[in-house]
Amino acid sequence: MTDSAVAFFAARLEFETDVSDVHADLEAGTTGVVVIDSRSAESWRQGRLPHAVHLPTREIAARAAEVIPPGTRVVTYCWGPGCNGATRAALEFAKLGYPVKEMIGGYEYWVREGFPVRDDQGVQTRPVDELTAPAGAACGC
């Protein structure tokens, strides 16, 4: 049982990332990573990660190569933990041979943690939700 648990959790860390880690990578200017918003055009207009590329899941197979250079690390996101759209998008990129991770928590937790979002009016932030990122405290994970 222990070996199975180790394999399971190691695989999750290999293929998942969270909003804090993605934010840290973007702030650090980490190169070779593209963040993909796999939601609809209507959702994209409501707000998105400032550096995200919009590529709805249904378009990935046809358009990925023209939008993302082969071999580029991809991070996918959708609405939030109640949505498996980022998982479906990550699967499409994996089928095409891209190294890919799913951003768990999605757009919802990005916003709830107070990270910047872009919409048609520009870049803005919302107050931090204390249930996800208590003021002045780090989870230490």
N, C-alpha and C positions, 0 to 999 in steps of 0.2 A: 504493500500500500504506500509506503513512504516514497519509493522510487516513482510510482505513478503520480503522486502529489508533486514531487520535485519537477518531473517532466511537464506536468500540466501548468504549474505556475511559471516555470521558465519560458514555456511557449507563449503564455500570455504576455510576459514582459518583452518578448521578442517581437510581438505583433501588435501590442497596444502601447499607447502613451497617454498622458493626461494633459489637461489644459495648462497646468502650471509649467510642465516640462516644455510644451510647445511654445508657450509665451517666453520662457527663458531662452530657448534656442533662437527665437525671432529677435529678441532684444540683444542677444549676443552677436547677431549677424551670422549665425551658422550658415555656411554655404552648402549647396547641393541638396537642399530640401525644398520641396514645393508643397504648400498646404492647399488641399482641394476641398472646396465647398461643393458637395454633391447634391444640394437641394435645388428646388425649382427656381425659376426666374423670379417669381413672386416673393419667395422666401429670401432670396439673395438681396432683393431691393429693400426688404425690411431691416437688413443689417447683416454684416459679415465680419470676419476677421480682417483687419486692415491689409494684410499681405496675401490674402487668399486668392486663388484662381477659381473662377466659377466653371465647373464642368459637371453638369448633372449626370447621375449614374447612367441613364439611358444613352448618353452620348460618349461615354468613356471608350468603348471598343472602337468606335469610328474616328474619334478626334484626339485621343491621348497622344499619339505620336506627333501630331502637329503642334500640340500645346506643351508637352513635357518631353524634354530630351531623354532618350533611352538611358537607363541606368540611374536616373535621378531618384533619390529617395522621396517617397510620396507619403503624406499624412492626410487621411481623409476625415471629414467630419460632416455631420448632418445636424438635426435639431437637438437631440439630447439622449439621455439614457433610455428613454421610452421608445426610441426609434432605432431600427436596425439599418437605416439607409447608409450610414458610414461603413457598416460591415459589408453591405452589398457592393458599395463603391470600391472598397479595399479588395474584395474578391475579383472584381473586374480588372483592377491594376495588376493583381497577382497573376491572373491568367495571361496578361500581356508581358509578364516577366519583370515588372518593376518591383524593387524592394519597397514594401509598403507597411504602414502602421495605421491603425484606427485610433483617432483621438477620442478616448472615452469621456463621457460627459457632454460632448458636442458643443454646439453654439450656446445652449442653455447655461452650461456651467462656465463657459468662457465669460458670458455676461454676468453671471452671478458672482464670479470672483472679481469683478470690477475691472477686467481688462478692456482695452479700447476696442470699439467697433466702428465700422465705417458704414454709412448709408448715403443717400443722395444729398444730405446736408453737410457731410464731412465726417470727421472722426470725433467720437465722443466716448465718455465712460458713464456708467451708471453706478450708483452706490453699491458697495460690497454687501452681499447677503451674509450676515453673520453666521448662518447655518453652514455655509460652505467655506468661508475664510474669515474666522473671527478676527476682529480688529486687533492689530498689534501682536497676534499670535500666529506661529507657524505650526503646522501639524507635525513637523519633524520627520516626515516619512521619507 
